[in-house]
Amino acid sequence: MAGILGNIEDFFRQKSLLSRLIIVNLLVFILIRLLGAFAMLFNVEGLSVIRYLELPAALPQILREPWTVISYMFVHYDFWHILFNLLWLYWFGQIFLRFFNPKQLFAIYILGGISGALFYVLSYNIFPYFNNVVDSSYLIGASAAVMAIVFAASFYQKDFRINLLFIGSIKIYYLALASLLLDMLAITSSNAGGHIAHIGGALFGILYAYYFRKGKDLTAPLNKIIDQIVGIFKKKPPMRVTYKRREDDYEYNARKNKENQEIDKILDKIKKSGYDSLTKEEKQQLFDAGNK
C-alpha cells in the first residue's frame, strides 16, 4: 500500500500535463460537491454549477451555451463515475505517453471529448428513439475524452500488453475492443448518452492512430492554436539595452596603432612564406583592413 501511495505521490509531483488533467477534474468535482452541500444546508435554490457546465442535447440550448462542448468533459458528480474515469486516464495516459508526447495527450483529450459530444448531440437529434428526452438530456464526464486516449494508444500499438487481475496478460487492443462492444450494446440503456459519447471518443482515437501511422498528426492544428494563445500570455524576458561609449582620441589612436602593427606582421609573413602560409583568421583580418 505504501508503495502505491508513493507512486501516486511521485506522479503528481511531476506536474505533467497528465497529472494536471487529473487534478483539474478532481478540483471541479470537489467544488461542485461542496457547493451542492452548501446549497442543501442553507436551503439555497438555484445554486447548481453543473447546470452551466453540462452539455445539453437540444441544439437551441447548445447555441446559447457553446462553452459546454468543452466544459462537460471536466465535470463529474458521482464518486464512482469520476473514480473509474480518472483511473482509466491515469493508466492509459501513461501507456499513451510511451508513444506520444504530453501535448498530443492533451489535444486528444479535448478533441476526443468534442467528438463524443458531436456523436451524442447528433444521435439525440437524429434518432426518433430519443425524441421524447432530447430537451431534458444532458451529458457530463471525461469518458469520451479518456476513450479517445485509450483507443489512440491501443490502435497505434496493438501488441502492447498489460496484466489484469484474474485474467493475466492481455493486449490493450482487445481490451479496447471489448469496451467498445459493451458501449454499442448499451446505446439504448438508461445511460444511452454516455455510451454514445464513448463511441465518438473511441472513433476519434482510432482515426488518430490511423493517420499518425501515415505521418499526419490530427492534433497539430489544435496544438498550434494553443501555443499561440500561451505565447500571448507568456512573460517575455526584458529587453537588454547596451550603450557603447564613444572612443576618445587617445583610445582611437591606440586601437589604430595596434591594428597597423598586426597588419605589418601579416605582410612580413607573406614576404617570408607567401600568402598561403596565412591562417584563415589572418586572411580575414587582411581582407577587412583592405576594405576600410
N, C-alpha and C positions, 0 to 999 in steps of 0.2 A: 504493500500500500504506500509506504514511504517513497519507494522508487517511482511509482506512478505519479504521485503528487509532485515529486522532484522534477520529473519530465515535463509536467504541465507548467510548473513554475518557470523552468528554463525556456519553455516555448513562448510564454508571454513576455519574458524579459528580452527576447529577441526584437520585439517591436516590429515584426514583419507585417506586410500587408494582410497576410492570412490571419494573424493574431488580432490585427486591428478590425478586420471584418467581424470576427467573433465578438470582440469587445463592444463594437457598435450595436450589434444585435442584442447583446446582454444588457447594455445600458438602456436601450429603448424599451426592452421588456420590463426592466425594473422600474423605469419611470412610469410606464403605463399602469403597472400593477399598484404602485404607490399612489398615483392619482386616483385610481379606481377605489382603493381602500379609503382614501381621504374623503371622496365623494359620498361613500356609503356611511361613514362615521358621522358626517355632518349633514346628511340628507341633502346634498347638493345635486341638483338635477342638471343635466346637460354638460357635465364635465367628462366628456368622452373624447379622449385624444385619438383613439382608434378611428372614430368616425371620419376624421380628416386625413387619415393616412391609408386606410384600406382602399382597395381597388374595386369600384362598382362595376357591375356587369352591364348596366344600362348605358348606352352610348351618350345620350344627352348629359348625363351626370359626369361622365368622363371628360367631356368637353369643358365642363365647368371646373373640374378638379384634375387637370392633366398631370400634376405632380405625383398623383397616386400610382402612376405606372412605374415609378421608381420607388416611392416610399413604402409601398406594400411589402416589398421583399426584405425589409428590415424590421417588420412588425410581427410580434407573436403575443398571444395572451395566455395560452395554455402551457403549463410547465413541461408536459411530455412532448408537446409539439416542438418547442424550442430545443429541448434536450436532444431529441433524435436528429433534428436538422443540423445542430451545431456539432454533434458527434460525427455525422457524415462529412460535414465541411472540414472538420479537423483531420479526419483520417484520409479522405480522398484529396483534400487540399495539399497535404504533404506528399501524397503519391504524384499528384499533378505537377508539383514543383520539382520533381525529379527530371522532368522532361521539358518543362516550360519555365518562364520567369514570372516573378510576382506581378508585374504589370499586366501580363496576359491573364493571370488568375483573376485579378480584379475586374478586368474588362469582360471576361467570360461570365463572371458573376452577374454583372449588370446586363449584358446582352442576353444571357440565358434567362434572367428574370423578365426582361422585356418580351422575349419570345414566348415565355409561359403566359404572360399577361395577354399577349395577342391571341394565342390559342384559346384562352379562357373566354375573352370577350367575344371573339368570333363564334365560338361554339354556342354560347348562351344567346346570341342574336341570330343564329342561322337555324339551329335545330329546333323544330316545333316542341320537342320534349321539354325544353326549358322556358317556353312562353309564359307560363304562369308564375315563374320565380325570378325572371330576369331583372325586374325592378327592385327586388328585395335581396339580391345576392351580392356578396362582397368577397374579396379574396385577400388573405394575408399570409405571410410566411415566406421563408427563404428557400422553400423546397425546390421550386423551378430553377432558381439560380444555382443551387447546390447540384441538382441533377445535371445541369449543363457541364459543371466541372467533373462530375463522376463519369459522364459519357465521353467527354473530350479525352480524359486520361485513358479510359477503358478501350476506346476505339483507336486511339493512337498507338497504344502499346498493349495489344490484345493478349500477349503471352505473359504479362506481368501477373504474378500470383500473390495471394495473401492467405494467411491461415485463419480459419474460422473455427470457433468452438463447436465441438461435436461433428464437424464436417471435415476439417483438415485443410490441406492446401487446395485452393481453387483459383482459377483465372478470374480477374476482376471483370473481364469481358462477359463471362457467363452470369456473374452476379448482377451486372448492369442490365443484361437482357431479361433476367428473371424479374427484376424490379419494374422494368418497362411493361412486361406482360401483366403483372399484377395491376398496374395502373390502367391498362387498357381494359381489363376485366371489370374495373370499378368505376367506369365513367358514367354509370347511371346510379351510383350509390348516393348516400346522403352527403358525401363529400366529393361530389362529382367535379366541382370546380377545381379543387386541389389536384385531383388526379389528372384532369385535362391539362392544367398548368405544368404538371410534371412532364407530360408527354412533349409539350412545347419546349421546355428547357432541355430535355434529353435530345430532341431532334437538332437543336442548335449545337449541342456538344458533338453530335455525330458529324454534322456539317463542318464544324470547325476542324475536327481531326482529319476529315477527308481533304479539305482544301489545304490544310497545313502540310500534309504529305506531298501535295502538288506544288508547294512553295509559296502559297498565298496565306497570309495571316489575316483572318477576318477581324481581329481586334485592333489592327494597326490604325484605322481611321479614328476610332474612339480614343485610343491612347495618344494620338497626335493632338486631338482636341483637349484632352486632359492636360497634356504637357504645356500647351499654350495657355490654358487657364492658370495652371500652377505658376508658370513663368511670370504672369501679370502680378501675382501676389508675393512672389518670392523676393526677398530683400536683396537688392543688388549691392555689391561692395562699393564703398565710397570711392569716388574718383580721386586719384592721387595726382597732384599738380606739382611739378618740379620746376623751380625757377633757376635758370642758369645765369650766373653772374658774368657780366661782360669783362673781358680781359683788359687790364690796364696796359700801358705802353711797355712797361718792364716785362710783364708776363708774355706779351705778344712777341717781343724781340727774343726772349729766352726760348720760346717754343719754336720759332722760325729757325733760330740758330741750331737747335737740336735736330730739326728735320733736315737742314742742309748738311750737317755732319753725317747723318745716316745715309743721305743720297751720295755724298762723296765716297763713303766706304763701299757702297754698292758699285759705283763707277770704277773704283780701283779694282774691285773684284772682277769686273768684266774685263779690264785691261789685262789682268794676270791670267785668268782662267776661262774667259769667254762668257757669253750671255747664258749658255746652257748650264753653267755652274751655279746660277742663282736659284734660290729656293722659290717656292710658289709665293710666299709672303713678300720676298724681296722684289720679285717681278711685279706684284700688285702695287707695292709701295712706289716703285719706279714709274709705273703707269699713272698712278694717282698724281704724282709730282709733275708729270709732263702735261696733265690736263688742267693744272691750276694756272 
